[in-house]
């Protein structure tokens, strides 16, 4: 079993409250708009990190992280990208690929809106952890925590912080 902390849209912001949750995870996944590599450096000092760059990220982030990160962990096929849309409204860039080869878990960021949805047609789970940074319109900063175990996604929790 692997405990995952999923966050997105930090926009250069990191604090001790977020890092406390990083310490409790086995791995941390960042779905883009990192903003400043000091964010990912602080995470990497503590836990293994898988990340993608987002639309606000500069050349340094784009050199360190891919646009799409697809991998299998604990029997779960995962695809992380920053701008991916959601079931019924996938982004044009991923739409054909996701339909022809759907992962079990599709993760995107960008919208700053927390969403967890099943795509019954493609038989996948979509997650967007919302935004944990302080930049944007969100009233509550959010992250997700869950576990992967033997091909299953379980123990899903929403972590909320005041803006």
C-alpha angles and dihedrals in degrees: 000000000000124000110216130199110200120196138160144178098033090156090201095313124128130156141172093263091060092043090053088062091044088059091056095054131083091214136008123215122197118197097202145273089094091164098194127026090226084079094059092038090059090049094047090053088062110028143004110279133206114187146159129208122249136211095273094049119108134220096285092058091042090054093049101040133038127237089236126028116192121175143138121244126174089351094306119121105220131189120187123187132151103232106034108130119215140266111315091011108055117166114263092243093061103026099095095040094049092049094048096042112015119190121221090241123031116190129188138161129187102097095073085222119122110230136164113179139162117230100210094186095055095030094231137124117235121206131185111176094202117227127313095183125088096240116096142037099292115124094203125038111225144188133173130232123193143145132242116209130166096331095321134110110214147152093043114186134176116222115203133192130184114254 
